[in-house]
């Protein structure tokens, strides 16, 4: 029997606010344990939560960017369970009335373009962090750090529309790109700012009834998501083929073995007894607020890519690379404003600039060659002051010194030689020194032309205008 | 009956309460009486009425995203029965 996997993703997006969702404690990562806490996030009796307005704004942003409907009224609910990282004995989340519903994202791949439904996006608080064994004094116990408790999260729940691990990764990458573009999440998967639970089931091909699903928890890289889902699909198929049954359970992915394993003893915990949190009043979002947020949205990657292809007439590949991150696109656009020739500019940004960043390990925002300088350099090429080849030397120099290209060209004597007489003189010398090759060329062996171009360029230290060299060389060789 | 003894035991387990057999029996009777009393509300016709999540007519209480001083690790830990190096210490939990 052939099987069809069915996958839905629940993604937790940690929001880039300064403070927690219901109190004024800092959300900075890496502080000493329990130093960023107060009665609200410690869950002390009598402390009352007050909603951070920025969290709502970020949720509206995410909703609009994923084509959701923004609920006019939404309500916070308590999700009740006991765990040592949850000080109140409940997590404040949203249940029946989430802030965003019924959205979608389009993913591209070998399957063409496919629309993946987004069931809902809701706001909630994160739990604290448990440590085991890393702290010597803990002995046989576990340590609880509540710095992360009450950190604002969005949970983005997809429809079970994904049919392979690759589709799941494509969806995840797209969502990741969007929340980072929106400036609402730093996207750091290792630190847990963007984490994913995957619901995976399989059913016979042609069936319309989904199989029993297993939920794989907290997979913290795109590679692991692919691995975990592929492993889980195979595990379930093997199980069914051997006459077994998939049980609904939570499983944990182990990156070392590449396998998922069952987390036992949590069955009972799934009875969450949600009810509206009486401490938090309903949230009512006016159409004006939604419109205000909509006007503040940046151009999103899909539209940007389309615009680069249609308006700037860039190839699909270039558009994809240049819009991969918002910062790179902003750099490119800052250059474009000063040097409005998209394709040559794209080549430089994807070539020299990207190479320089990779070699030095710098982010584009720290690029030593500013858009202003890069534009000046390209203008020097267009003006014929330097050749494209020399421009690369100048670029490296700019990277090191941050100097303006015109000054580097002047200081190093790199101005392109476009003086016909000067170039002819060099050609004469080269021809005189290579009589044999001249005869070969005249005897019909036109391949040696390249040899002459190389020699002339070298004799001019790369400064001769290549177009002129070609033209004059041909004339002289043909005699 | 509005509630069974098995349900009472389930709810007790969710709340991490250990009930003796007699207690379970007593609470089943008491909870059943409470539920029967509350059930009177179902006699009202609520067709077309939006469910009420909050009793006070207030909406949108916000704070600005501005940092306020935390209370500090020592204060946070003041009532902790057990602590090590700034952590609350609890019996070992393994996922």
Interface residues (C-beta under 8 A of the other chain):
Chain A: X17 X18 X19 X23 X24 X25 X26 X32 X33 X34 X35 X36 X37 X38 X39 X42 X50 X51 X52 X53 X54 X55 X56 X73 X75 X80 X82 X83 X84 X97 X130 X131 X132 X135 X137 X138 X140 X141 X142 X143 X144 X145 X146 X252 X263 X268 X271 X273 X276 X278 X280 X281 X282 X283 X284
Chain B: X10 X13 X14 X16 X53 X54 X55 X56 X58 X59 X60 X61 X62 X63 X64 X65 X66 X67 X68 X69 X70 X71 X72 X73 X76 X77 X82 X84 X85 X86 X87 X88 X89 X90 X91 X92 X93 X94 X95
